[in-house]
């Protein structure tokens, strides 16, 4: 067999074929995996956004929580009695 004007022997062709088949078995159907990822990319992005939003809500607090806190009783410190002094 002639490739690029040089003769290629059968051992090289057999080695190339074994390499090709073993690479396919090792890596699998790479194009199929890329198509599957592209198919589910929107779902993955949505899940990541939901997880980040829930983590942020846990750090900041639940929406509406600050309005509930404003109904609690507050104490004006100017009207409070003075703290007892510790004299020895």
C-alpha positions as protocol buffer text, in pm:
chain_id: "A"
residue {
  index: 1
  type: UNK
  ca { x: 0 y: 0 z: 0 }
}
residue {
  index: 2
  type: UNK
  ca { x: 128 y: 349 z: -86 }
}
residue {
  index: 3
  type: UNK
  ca { x: 50 y: 648 z: 138 }
}
residue {
  index: 4
  type: UNK
  ca { x: 201 y: 986 z: 49 }
}
residue {
  index: 5
  type: UNK
  ca { x: 428 y: 820 z: -201 }
}
residue {
  index: 6
  type: UNK
  ca { x: 587 y: 582 z: 51 }
}
residue {
  index: 7
  type: UNK
  ca { x: 520 y: 217 z: 99 }
}
residue {
  index: 8
  type: UNK
  ca { x: 350 y: 113 z: 424 }
}
residue {
  index: 9
  type: UNK
  ca { x: 381 y: -244 z: 541 }
}
residue {
  index: 10
  type: UNK
  ca { x: 106 y: -460 z: 690 }
}
residue {
  index: 11
  type: UNK
  ca { x: 248 y: -443 z: 1047 }
}
residue {
  index: 12
  type: UNK
  ca { x: 212 y: -64 z: 1051 }
}
residue {
  index: 13
  type: UNK
  ca { x: -146 y: -87 z: 921 }
}
residue {
  index: 14
  type: UNK
  ca { x: -230 y: -352 z: 1185 }
}
residue {
  index: 15
  type: UNK
  ca { x: -79 y: -137 z: 1461 }
}
residue {
  index: 16
  type: UNK
  ca { x: -271 y: 168 z: 1339 }
}
residue {
  index: 17
  type: UNK
  ca { x: -594 y: -29 z: 1334 }
}
residue {
  index: 18
  type: UNK
  ca { x: -537 y: -169 z: 1686 }
}
residue {
  index: 19
  type: UNK
  ca { x: -456 y: 181 z: 1813 }
}
residue {
  index: 20
  type: UNK
  ca { x: -772 y: 323 z: 1658 }
}
residue {
  index: 21
  type: UNK
  ca { x: -1000 y: 55 z: 1799 }
}
residue {
  index: 22
  type: UNK
  ca { x: -842 y: 63 z: 2146 }
}
residue {
  index: 23
  type: UNK
  ca { x: -865 y: 444 z: 2155 }
}
residue {
  index: 24
  type: UNK
  ca { x: -1234 y: 423 z: 2072 }
}
residue {
  index: 25
  type: UNK
  ca { x: -1292 y: 167 z: 2347 }
}
residue {
  index: 26
  type: UNK
  ca { x: -1093 y: 376 z: 2597 }
}
residue {
  index: 27
  type: UNK
  ca { x: -1249 y: 714 z: 2519 }
}
residue {
  index: 28
  type: UNK
  ca { x: -1587 y: 584 z: 2408 }
}
residue {
  index: 29
  type: UNK
  ca { x: -1814 y: 765 z: 2173 }
}
residue {
  index: 30
  type: UNK
  ca { x: -1682 y: 1115 z: 2243 }
}
residue {
  index: 31
  type: UNK
  ca { x: -1915 y: 1286 z: 1996 }
}
residue {
  index: 32
  type: UNK
  ca { x: -2211 y: 1108 z: 2154 }
}
residue {
  index: 33
  type: UNK
  ca { x: -2105 y: 1232 z: 2498 }
}
residue {
  index: 34
  type: UNK
  ca { x: -2075 y: 1590 z: 2369 }
}
residue {
  index: 35
  type: UNK
  ca { x: -2421 y: 1569 z: 2212 }
}
residue {
  index: 36
  type: UNK
  ca { x: -2567 y: 1434 z: 2537 }
}
residue {
  index: 37
  type: UNK
  ca { x: -2405 y: 1718 z: 2734 }
}
residue {
  index: 38
  type: UNK
  ca { x: -2538 y: 1978 z: 2490 }
}
residue {
  index: 39
  type: UNK
  ca { x: -2883 y: 1822 z: 2519 }
}
residue {
  index: 40
  type: UNK
  ca { x: -2884 y: 1850 z: 2899 }
}
residue {
  index: 41
  type: UNK
  ca { x: -2683 y: 2173 z: 2930 }
}
residue {
  index: 42
  type: UNK
  ca { x: -2988 y: 2387 z: 3004 }
}
residue {
  index: 43
  type: UNK
  ca { x: -3100 y: 2152 z: 3282 }
}
residue {
  index: 44
  type: UNK
  ca { x: -2751 y: 2150 z: 3434 }
}
residue {
  index: 45
  type: UNK
  ca { x: -2733 y: 2531 z: 3425 }
}
residue {
  index: 46
  type: UNK
  ca { x: -3074 y: 2556 z: 3593 }
}
residue {
  index: 47
  type: UNK
  ca { x: -2970 y: 2316 z: 3870 }
}
residue {
  index: 48
  type: UNK
  ca { x: -2649 y: 2510 z: 3934 }
}
residue {
  index: 49
  type: UNK
  ca { x: -2839 y: 2841 z: 3952 }
}
residue {
  index: 50
  type: UNK
  ca { x: -3095 y: 2694 z: 4195 }
}
residue {
  index: 51
  type: UNK
  ca { x: -2821 y: 2558 z: 4418 }
}
residue {
  index: 52
  type: UNK
  ca { x: -2636 y: 2891 z: 4421 }
}
residue {
  index: 53
  type: UNK
  ca { x: -2958 y: 3080 z: 4499 }
}
residue {
  index: 54
  type: UNK
  ca { x: -3044 y: 2846 z: 4786 }
}
residue {
  index: 55
  type: UNK
  ca { x: -2693 y: 2879 z: 4930 }
}
residue {
  index: 56
  type: UNK
  ca { x: -2714 y: 3258 z: 4904 }
}
residue {
  index: 57
  type: UNK
  ca { x: -3059 y: 3259 z: 5068 }
}
residue {
  index: 58
  type: UNK
  ca { x: -2921 y: 3049 z: 5354 }
}
residue {
  index: 59
  type: UNK
  ca { x: -2638 y: 3298 z: 5407 }
}
residue {
  index: 60
  type: UNK
  ca { x: -2849 y: 3612 z: 5381 }
}
residue {
  index: 61
  type: UNK
  ca { x: -3171 y: 3486 z: 5532 }
}
residue {
  index: 62
  type: UNK
  ca { x: -3513 y: 3411 z: 5399 }
}
residue {
  index: 63
  type: UNK
  ca { x: -3693 y: 3683 z: 5203 }
}
residue {
  index: 64
  type: UNK
  ca { x: -3939 y: 3866 z: 5423 }
}
residue {
  index: 65
  type: UNK
  ca { x: -3758 y: 3775 z: 5743 }
}
residue {
  index: 66
  type: UNK
  ca { x: -3650 y: 4135 z: 5808 }
}
residue {
  index: 67
  type: UNK
  ca { x: -4009 y: 4260 z: 5797 }
}
residue {
  index: 68
  type: UNK
  ca { x: -4102 y: 4007 z: 6067 }
}
residue {
  index: 69
  type: UNK
  ca { x: -3812 y: 4128 z: 6282 }
}
residue {
  index: 70
  type: UNK
  ca { x: -3937 y: 4487 z: 6270 }
}
residue {
  index: 71
  type: UNK
  ca { x: -4250 y: 4396 z: 6471 }
}
residue {
  index: 72
  type: UNK
  ca { x: -4041 y: 4291 z: 6770 }
}
residue {
  index: 73
  type: UNK
  ca { x: -4028 y: 4519 z: 7072 }
}
residue {
  index: 74
  type: UNK
  ca { x: -3734 y: 4758 z: 7081 }
}
residue {
  index: 75
  type: UNK
  ca { x: -3580 y: 4923 z: 7384 }
}
residue {
  index: 76
  type: UNK
  ca { x: -3454 y: 5281 z: 7379 }
}
residue {
  index: 77
  type: UNK
  ca { x: -3114 y: 5284 z: 7550 }
}
residue {
  index: 78
  type: UNK
  ca { x: -3139 y: 5652 z: 7647 }
}
residue {
  index: 79
  type: UNK
  ca { x: -3429 y: 5573 z: 7884 }
}
residue {
  index: 80
  type: UNK
  ca { x: -3257 y: 5268 z: 8033 }
}
residue {
  index: 81
  type: UNK
  ca { x: -3129 y: 5290 z: 8391 }
}
residue {
  index: 82
  type: UNK
  ca { x: -2753 y: 5330 z: 8433 }
}
residue {
  index: 83
  type: UNK
  ca { x: -2548 y: 5016 z: 8470 }
}
residue {
  index: 84
  type: UNK
  ca { x: -2428 y: 4940 z: 8824 }
}
residue {
  index: 85
  type: UNK
  ca { x: -2070 y: 5044 z: 8885 }
}
residue {
  index: 86
  type: UNK
  ca { x: -1821 y: 4803 z: 9036 }
}
residue {
  index: 87
  type: UNK
  ca { x: -1618 y: 4979 z: 9304 }
}
residue {
  index: 88
  type: UNK
  ca { x: -1370 y: 4805 z: 9529 }
}
